[in-house]
Amino acid sequence: MTASREFSRPKKGTLAYTRAVSTRKAATVFLLPALLLIAIFIVYPIFDTFVISGYKWNGIAKERTFVGLDNWNKLLHDSDFWHAFRNNLTVMVFSILLQLPIGFLLATFLDAGGRKMNVFKTVWFFPYLMSSTAIAFLFSYALATNGGLISSFASMVTGQKIRIDLLGRSPHALFTVIGVMAWQFTPFYMVYFIAGYAGIDTSLYEASIIDGCTRSMYIRHIALPLLRPTIKAGMTMSLIGSLKYFDLIWNLTKGGPGVTTELMATYMYKQSFSNFNMGYGSCVAAGMFILITLIALFFQRVTNLRRDDA
């Protein structure tokens, strides 16, 4: 094996060796800026977060007190953090169960309709174009107990004054927020699956029709197996994204009522910037990083095993 490697390696002074050296130099020149940006804006912040998690610090004062693993010990016994983690898991499960199937159904409908469905494609994509802050304010008014869209509609139907409080009660608030998230992010997966359909050769559909397949049979036996990598990637994005939701939750409920809609990101923000406990907030952020990484690796492992079994 060593002999084969030495045989394939170009010798010094040859044209092949000169080309290999110039290729490595060019690759280094082009990759270096990207590697520097990754090191400065990704690697260093992660490393510094773990460092700050070992201190008691308000985030403003120059002095900070080293406390070792006290913050981590507190995190392990923090019921509010683990409640937020369970909420994140609930959001993760329902995001995958709602956003991806609905996005796939919409994409299937649009793919079957062809160009005449471009209007629906544009209109249905509007929610994803809106900022999370704007969506939060929109639904905070639409779901308001007094004068909200749902309360007003229920009062109009029944003829009585009805107040429906979806954001102020447990567990209704969490599932209401999950529904708002699905409304915002489902269009992304719709377009994502449309791109997946575009990658399937149209001749396969034509051949299946000639063989007597219906549209549903084509989707089940041909399209879905070919879209498996797209579905897997979509599930991974939904999983990771649902574990770090922040802006929509913060602007809609701020984690309330109580800790009903509290997520790890909102809990970290409260500890760091509301309670001015930057050391413990950094510990929460580091804990988030570890948990998200472990869940993502476990998901990748499970999906790869299923693919190998198939």
N, C-alpha and C positions, 0 to 999 in steps of 0.2 A: 504493500500500500504506500510506503514511504517512497519507494522507487518510482511509482506511477506519478506521485505528486512532484518529485524532482524532475521527472521527464516532462510534465505539463508546464512547469514553471519556466518562463523565458530566461535565457541566459543574458548576463550583462554584456552590453555592447551591441546587442542585436536590435533590429528594428522593432521586434515585438516587445522587447524589454523597455525600449524608449516610449513606445505607445502606452504600455501599462503604467509606467511612472507618470506620464503626462495625464492619463485618465484619473489616477489617484489624486494627483495635485488639483485637477479641476473639480473632482468630487469634493475634496476638502474645502476648497474655496467657496463652492456653492452651498455646502452643508453647514459651514461654520456660522454664518449669521443665524440660521434657524436654530442650531444647537445652542448658541449664546442666548437667544430669546427664550428657549425652553428652560435653560438653566436659571435665567434671571427671574422669569415670571411664573415658573411652575415648580422647578426643583427647589430653589432657594426659599420661596414662601412656605412650602410644605415642611422643609427642614426647620425653618425659623418658628413655625407653629408648634412643632414638638419641643423646641427649646423653650419658648415662652410658657408652655404648659407646665413647666417645672418651677414657675415663679408665682408669687402673689404680687399683682401689679394692676393698677387702675387704668393703664394705657396712656396716661398723661404725664405723670411724675417721672423724673429722671431716675429716681431710686426704685429698685424693685427687690423683693425679698425672695431668696431661693427657698423653696419648700419641698424640693425633691418630688416624691411620688404622692404627696398629700392630695393634690388635685385629682390624680388618677384614682386614688382610693375613694375620694368623694364621688367621683363619676360612677364608679362601679356600684355604689350604694344609693345613687340618686334616682328615686322613683319617678320624678318628673322627666328625666332624660329617657328612661326606658319606656315610659308611657309615650313620649314623642317618637321613639324608635318603633313602637308597635303601630302607632298611627302611620308612620312612613311605610311600614310593611303593608298595612291595609290599603293605603293609596297606591302602592306598587302593584298589588294584586288586581285591584279594580281598574287601574290604568291599563294594564295588559288585557284584561277581560273585556273592557269597553272600547278603548281607543283603537286597538288593532283590528278586532272583528268589524266594527262599524266602518273604519277606514277601508278595510278590504271590500266590504259590501258596496260602499260608494264607488270605489275604484272599479269594481267589477261591473257595476251599472253604467258607469261612464265609458268604460272600455267597450262594452257591448253596443252602446249608442253611437259611438264614433264622433265625428266632428259636430254633429247637431247637438251634442251635449256640452259643448264648450261653455255655454252660458252658465249651466249648473256648476261646471268646474270652477268658474271664476267666482260665482256667488258663494259657493260652499267653502271657498278658501279664505273668504273675508275674515272670519274669526281669528285665524292664525296671524293675519296681518296686523291685528290690533295689539297694542301693548298690554301687558298683564295688569298694569295699573289702571288703564282705561276700562278693561273688562271687570276688574274688581269694583270700581265705582259704579259701572253700569248695573251689575248684579246686586250690589248693595242697595240700590234704589229699587230695582225690580223685585227683590225679595224682602223689602222692608215690611215690617209687621203692619204699620199704618200707612195706607196709600200705595203699597207695593202692587206690582202687576198681578201676582197670584192671589193676594188677599182681595184685591178689587174685583178680580174675575170671579172668585168664589162668592163674594158678597152679591155680585150681579146675578149669578146663577140661582142662588138660594133666596135672594130677596131679603137677607138679613146681614147685619154687620158681623163679618167674620174676620178674625185676625189669625193669620197663619205665620208662625214664627219658625222659619227653617234655619236661621243662622244663630239663634239664641238658645237652642235647646240641644241636649245631648241624647242620643247620638246623631240626631238629624243634621246637625251642623257639619259634621265630617263628611257625610255622604252627599250633602248639598254641595260642598266644596269639590268633592270628587266629580260630581256632575258638571260643575263649571269648568273644571280642568279638562274633562272629556270634550266639552263644547269648544274649547280653545285649541286643543292639540290634535283632535281627530282629523282635521283637514290636512295636517302635515303628513300623517300616515296614509291618507287618501292619495295625495300626490306621490308619496313614496311607492305605493303599490301600483299606481299608474305607470311610474317609471319601470317597475318590475315587469308589468305586462308588456311594455314597449320592448323589453329585451327578449321576449318570446317570439320566435319566428312564426309569422302568420301562416306559413305553409303547414305547420303542425295543426292549426285549427282547420284549415281547408281539408287536410287529409283526414282528420277525425270526422268531419261532416260527411265526406265521401264514404267513410266506413260506417256511417249510420249513427254516430254519436250525437246526442243532444248537447245543448249548451251547458247544462248542469253536469253531464258526464265529462265533457271536456274540462270544465273547471276542476272537478273532483279528481280525475285520473291523469290529467296532463298538466294543467296550469298550476295547481297546488304543489305537486312535487317539484316543478321547475322553480316555483317561487319560495321554496323552503329556505334557501340562503337569505332571501330578502326578508322573510318572516322572522328568521333568527336574529338578523341584524336589527330589525324593528323592535323586537322584544328586548334586546340588549339596551337599545337607546331609551325605550320606555322605562325599563328597570332602573337604569342609572339616573335618568331625569327625575323620576318620581321620588328617589331617595334624597334629592337635593332641592326640591321645590322650596321657594321662599317668597318671591315678590307677590304672587297672587294671593297666597295665604295671608301674608302680612297686611296687605291693603284691604283684604276682605274681612278678616276676623281677628287679626293679630294673635292668633292661637287660641282665641276664646270660643265660647264661654268657658272660663276656667282654663283647663288644658285639653278641652275636647278636640280642637283642631291643631294643637301644638305639634310641630314637626321639629326634627333635629336642627334644621337651619334657623327656624324662628327662635328656638330655645337658645341656640348659640348667639344669635344677635342680641337677645335680651340680656344674656349674661355679660356680653362684651360691651355693648353700647348703651344699654339702659341701666344696668346695675354697676357699670364701670368696673367689672371684674374680668379684665382682659386675660389674666392668667388662666382662670377656670374656663373662660370662653374659648381660649385657644385649646384647652384640653378637650372641650366638647367638639371643636372642629377637628382635632386630631382623631378623636374617637369616631366621628363621622367618616373620616377618610379610611380608617381601618375597617369599619363595618361595611362601607360601600364597596371597598376593594375585595373583601372576603366574599360578599354576596355575588359580586360580578364574576369573580373567579369560580365560585361554586356553580353559578348558572352556566358559564362557558364549559365547565367540566361535564355537567349533566347533559347539555345539548350535544357536545362532542361524542359522549358515550352513546347517546341515542343514534347519532348519525352513523357511528361505527357499527352498531347493532343492525341498523337498517341495511 
